[in-house]
């Protein structure tokens, strides 16, 4: 008896689909927080507390070294991610192809993150060259295993359902939890680092001991989230997935990406948005500390982002019933446009600054991109006969890595170029420092947001309706072959 692609999700639907959805949702709570610790707060730790006690000339060189290494390693690994996706796609195990990498990726990357937050056990005090060599090795290994877990997590979505709307629910729930995990860091980073530094030293300040505790806490949360995903979700084997079971080569992997226009154009739109977002988000702490002179109010950034995330992620599937994804993407970029105007010209008014933070966080770009790329899997399967779930969904993490590297580099550059290190304050900032900050944090991202709208409107054609047509055509082709 033949089982059609439409029948496969039905079993899952009546077999505890909400357990699967909630497990997937919780998975991104720790996963997203863990990424935030590394991509945003590690460089802040490096510039503020890692080299405490080291003379300024040496610390400046080491900060520049780490910043350059992070950017270089991240760009290098852009070539590695499609290979990792191919490894995942070709994995065969009784637990499926995603879960083993979710678990082991989290275990290894969590251990290495903690080591990085020890300053590699302070070895830079003894030998800076050895420190640099070890940092490169540890950071590359960390990034590879984190990527394996990240690609596997989002790569599960097309394996959990082939229905575009159902995928939207999974993705929205994951993004909802991710919002809490990512933005929750902003709320708790100062209390956690200050409290544990006080326990260790008796001083009410942020110190290396507090940053280490911060890394340990969220590494453990990431491991717990990975276990919940592994135990609570189940891949669905439908006829469309079964029709593409052959292993793929690296050449086929890159061919699948570069010959699928509906991977390339949505990715470019997301790249432009993501660059704009991280260039601004990565330096908001510096806006409060060095421009406004109000570091104690930085917590409001996380509160606003978390509240907005609470609203936008659950609302997305509802809005998407009536509003096409492309429109939702562009609406978010328009909201970001007005946020930048406020950040530039009205930031001294605390109320307007908060309004700007609200507008900055009203965005559906990641949800739209993940869902469009997920739908591009069937589009690519119809177009060239290859189904590369993990490989296709490795594209977004690849972009996040690139933009994250730029964010790290930007934060490091501003910290050094504008003397935003050590005991610097808002009072020591010059007009040139502020102009450099505004250009990199607001003016350039503003232009990028506008460009992302243009790409989405004029180049992305894989709509929800188009995907339904693709799935139907695939089913007809498979049925014809079986008969």
Secondary structure as UniProt FT lines:
FT   HELIX           5..14
FT   TURN            15..16
FT   HELIX           17..36
FT   HELIX           37..41
FT   HELIX           42..45
FT   HELIX           46..50
FT   TURN            51..53
FT   HELIX           56..76
FT   HELIX           78..89
FT   TURN            94..98
FT   HELIX           99..116
FT   TURN            117..118
FT   HELIX           119..122
FT   HELIX           123..125
FT   HELIX           128..155
FT   HELIX           157..160
FT   HELIX           164..201
FT   HELIX           208..232
FT   HELIX           239..242
FT   TURN            243..244
FT   HELIX           250..258
FT   HELIX           261..281
FT   TURN            282..283
FT   HELIX           284..286
FT   HELIX           287..291
FT   HELIX           295..297
FT   HELIX           299..320
FT   TURN            321..322
FT   HELIX           325..345
FT   TURN            347..348
FT   HELIX           350..361
FT   HELIX           365..384
FT   HELIX           389..392
FT   HELIX           394..417
FT   TURN            418..419
FT   TURN            422..423
FT   HELIX           426..428
FT   HELIX           431..438
FT   HELIX           439..443
FT   HELIX           444..459
FT   HELIX           464..482
//
